Amino acid sequence: MKSRDIAIVGMLLAIGAILRYFLAMLHTPLTPNMIIAFYCLAIILIQPRVIEAIGIGIVAGGLSAMISSSIFPYAN
């Protein structure tokens, strides 16, 4: 993966994490997970190999677990 692709994925996941953080503070019954949306967008844009897509998914999953409004976020 090129450094340009890594930067694109990093920026998209960072934007998704910021949006997730602010949407989780609203405490609505249904909160969209913007990290997953931007994770899917990153995979569509750069078209990585399978192992690279799995790595992006693991990082996105870690971010989703850290920024969660659920009682037990690691169960997600």
Helices and strands as residue ranges (DSSP letters): H 3-24, H 34-46, H 50-66, G 73-75
